[in-house]
Amino acid sequence: MRPVRHADGRPPIKRLLSPLALIAAWQLASVIGLLPEQLLAAPSAVAATGWDLVVSGTLPEALAVSLQRVVLGFTAGAVAGIGLALVAGLSKIGEHAVDPPIQMLRAVPLFGLIPLFILWFGIEETPKVVLLAIGVALPLYINTFAGIRGVDAKLGEVAAVLKLRRAELIRHIVLPGALPQLLVGLRQSLGIGWLALIVAEQINASAGLGHMINDAREFLRTDVIVVGLLVYCVLGLLTDSLVRLLERRALTWRRGLLS
């Protein structure tokens, strides 16, 4: 059996060499004193701290709170983004009603809305979830709208001949045709969603990964801060991998074109 290789022909192990080299250099700099612990803890200290946080239950509890926020914000943002894209993409009236406000909102810095959200929603969970939902909705809307408008018009003629109802048209022609763009938007949304979560959890959070990182900052615990940031990174990579897996499964018909 041949070893698994990437599209460029290189074995996967080679992609690990540069990260491992960076970690080794980081550890060496910490050991010889070039990188003081007050500035950045050594990888060995970060690993030990991560294990202690898991055993004590601190990290699992913080992770559970953050994941709950992600699920709520992502679900709301995905429903809003895809729903608005369908409204705007399937009719000119819907486009004129929906697209201008969305484009205006897209031009506003997302994190610049935080002061308004605090005034409107307070400092509890609502502003965090709303911020995350907007960060998710915008890329999904833009990509899904482009995908809908990119569906071959001849397929619409086929739907007319077959006398498909509106719901059937959307289910069997519009959404499958827009699926590649929708999945691109989904990957972008997940990236922005995790970034939005990091910022949102700085809004007077009393629990979650952001709260854990803020507490660590107060006590100059760079090891805890790095553990929290690494968890964010791992979660982002895992969700992106899941979407890529979904993309391969849902778009199997494209493999022949790419071979």
PAGUFI-712551 format. One record per residue (C-alpha): x, y, z; residue in three letters. Coordinates in steps of 0.2 Angstrom, whole numbers, padded with zeros to 4 digits, always signed. Each point is the difference from the previous one (the first is absolute). Layout:
// residues N
XYZALA
...
// end
This chain:
// residues 259
+0000+0000+0000MET
+0007+0017-0005ARG
+0002+0013+0014PRO
-0012+0014+0001VAL
+0006+0015-0008ARG
-0007+0018-0002HIS
-0005+0007-0017ALA
+0017+0007-0003ASP
+0008-0017+0002GLY
+0008+0003+0017ARG
-0002-0013+0014PRO
-0011+0008+0015PRO
+0015-0002+0012ILE
+0010+0013-0009LYS
-0013+0013+0005ARG
+0003-0003+0018LEU
+0019+0004-0001LEU
-0001+0019+0001SER
-0013+0000+0014PRO
+0011-0012+0010LEU
+0016+0010-0004ALA
-0009+0016+0007LEU
-0005-0009+0016ILE
+0018-0007+0002ALA
+0007+0018-0002ALA
-0013+0007+0012TRP
+0005-0013+0013GLN
+0018+0003-0002LEU
-0002+0019+0001ALA
-0010-0003+0016SER
+0013-0011+0008VAL
+0015+0011-0004ILE
-0009+0015+0006GLY
-0002+0010-0016LEU
-0019-0001+0002LEU
-0005+0004+0018PRO
-0015-0009+0008GLU
-0008+0017+0003GLN
-0001+0003-0018LEU
-0004-0018-0007LEU
+0000-0016+0009ALA
+0010-0015-0007ALA
-0009-0014-0009PRO
+0003-0012+0013SER
-0008+0012+0013ALA
-0015+0002-0011VAL
-0002-0018-0002ALA
+0001-0003+0018ALA
-0012+0014+0004THR
-0012-0006-0013GLY
-0001-0018+0008TRP
-0002+0008+0017ASP
-0015+0011-0007LEU
-0008-0016-0007VAL
+0002-0010+0016VAL
-0007+0013+0011SER
-0015+0003-0011GLY
+0004+0018-0004THR
+0003-0002-0018LEU
-0015-0012-0004PRO
-0012+0012+0009GLU
+0007+0015-0009ALA
-0001-0009-0017LEU
-0018-0006+0003ALA
-0006+0018+0003VAL
+0010+0007-0016SER
-0007-0015-0010LEU
-0018+0005+0005GLN
+0002+0018-0005ARG
+0007-0007-0017VAL
-0014-0011-0003VAL
-0013+0013+0004LEU
+0009+0014-0010GLY
+0004-0011-0015PHE
-0018-0007-0001THR
-0008+0017+0000ALA
+0013+0007-0012GLY
-0001-0015-0012ALA
-0019+0001-0001VAL
+0000+0019-0002ALA
+0014+0000-0013GLY
-0008-0014-0011ILE
-0017+0006+0002GLY
+0004+0018-0005LEU
+0010-0007-0015ALA
-0015-0010-0006LEU
-0011+0015+0002VAL
+0012+0012-0009ALA
+0005-0013-0013GLY
-0017-0006-0006LEU
-0008+0016-0004SER
+0005+0018-0005LYS
-0012+0007+0013ILE
+0009-0010+0014GLY
+0017+0005-0007GLU
-0005+0019+0001HIS
-0007-0002+0017ALA
+0014-0011+0008VAL
+0016+0002-0009ASP
+0003+0019+0003PRO
-0001-0001+0020PRO
+0011-0016-0001ILE
+0013+0009-0010GLN
-0001+0015+0012MET
+0002-0011+0015LEU
+0015-0009-0008ARG
+0009+0016-0002ALA
-0001+0003+0019VAL
+0014-0007+0010PRO
-0008-0014+0009LEU
+0009+0003+0017PHE
-0005+0018-0001GLY
-0018-0005+0004LEU
+0005-0007+0017ILE
-0004+0017+0010PRO
-0017+0001-0008LEU
-0004-0018+0004PHE
+0005+0003+0018ILE
-0012+0015+0001LEU
-0014-0010-0009TRP
+0002-0017+0008PHE
+0010+0002+0015GLY
+0016-0010+0005ILE
-0007-0017+0002GLU
-0001-0014-0014GLU
-0011+0009-0013THR
+0013+0012-0007PRO
+0013-0014-0001LYS
-0012-0011-0010VAL
-0006+0014-0011VAL
+0018+0006-0005LEU
+0004-0018-0004LEU
-0016-0002-0010ALA
+0004+0015-0011ILE
+0017-0006-0003GLY
-0006-0016-0006VAL
-0015+0007-0010ALA
+0009+0012-0011LEU
+0012-0012-0009PRO
-0014-0013-0002LEU
-0011+0013-0007TYR
+0012+0006-0013ILE
+0006-0017-0006ASN
-0017-0008+0000THR
-0008+0015-0010PHE
+0014-0001-0013ALA
-0003-0018-0001GLY
-0018+0002-0003ILE
+0002+0013-0013ARG
+0013-0011-0008GLY
-0012-0015-0003VAL
-0002-0004-0018ASP
-0016+0009-0007ALA
-0003-0016-0011LYS
-0004-0009+0016LEU
-0013+0012+0004GLY
-0008-0004-0017GLU
+0001-0018+0004VAL
-0009+0003+0016ALA
-0014+0010-0009ALA
-0002-0015-0012VAL
-0001-0012+0014LEU
-0012+0012+0009LYS
+0009+0000+0016LEU
-0007+0009+0015ARG
+0010+0014+0008ARG
+0006-0011+0014ALA
+0005-0014-0012GLU
+0009+0013-0011LEU
+0010+0006+0015ILE
+0003-0018+0007ARG
+0005-0009-0016HIS
+0008+0014-0011ILE
+0004+0016+0010VAL
+0009-0007+0015LEU
+0009-0014-0009PRO
+0006+0012-0013GLY
+0006+0013+0014ALA
+0007-0014+0011LEU
+0019+0003-0005PRO
-0001+0018+0004GLN
-0010-0003+0016LEU
+0013-0011+0006LEU
+0014+0013-0004VAL
-0010+0012+0010GLY
-0002-0013+0014LEU
+0019-0002+0002ARG
+0002+0019+0000GLN
-0014+0002+0013SER
+0008-0013+0012LEU
+0016+0010-0001GLY
-0008+0017+0004ILE
-0011-0009+0013GLY
+0014-0006+0010TRP
+0009+0017-0001LEU
-0017+0009+0005ALA
-0001-0012+0015LEU
+0018+0004+0006ILE
-0005+0019+0000VAL
-0018-0003+0006ALA
+0006-0010+0015GLU
+0010+0016+0006GLN
-0017+0008+0003ILE
-0001-0002+0019ASN
+0000-0019-0002ALA
-0002-0010+0016SER
+0003-0016-0008ALA
+0008-0008-0015GLY
+0017+0000-0009LEU
+0000+0019-0001GLY
-0003+0001+0019HIS
+0014-0012+0003MET
+0012+0010-0010ILE
-0005+0016+0008ASN
+0003-0007+0017ASP
+0017-0007-0005ALA
+0005+0018-0007ARG
-0004+0008+0017GLU
+0013-0012+0008PHE
+0012+0000-0015LEU
-0003-0019-0003ARG
+0006-0001-0018THR
-0001-0019+0001ASP
-0018+0001+0003VAL
-0003+0013-0014ILE
+0010-0010-0012VAL
-0011-0016+0004VAL
-0016+0010-0003GLY
+0006+0007-0016LEU
+0006-0018-0006LEU
-0018-0006+0004VAL
-0007+0013-0011TYR
+0012-0005-0014CYS
-0004-0018+0002VAL
-0019+0003+0000LEU
+0002+0010-0016GLY
+0010-0013-0009LEU
-0012-0014+0006LEU
-0016+0010-0007THR
+0009+0004-0016ASP
+0005-0018-0002SER
-0018-0005+0003LEU
-0006+0012-0014VAL
+0013-0006-0012ARG
-0006-0018+0003LEU
-0018+0005-0003LEU
+0006+0009-0016GLU
+0008-0016-0006ARG
-0015-0010+0004ARG
-0013+0012-0007ALA
+0010+0004-0016LEU
+0005-0017-0005THR
-0006+0004-0018TRP
+0014+0012-0002ARG
+0014-0012+0002ARG
-0001-0005-0018GLY
+0003+0018-0005LEU
+0015+0002+0012LEU
+0009-0017-0004SER
// end
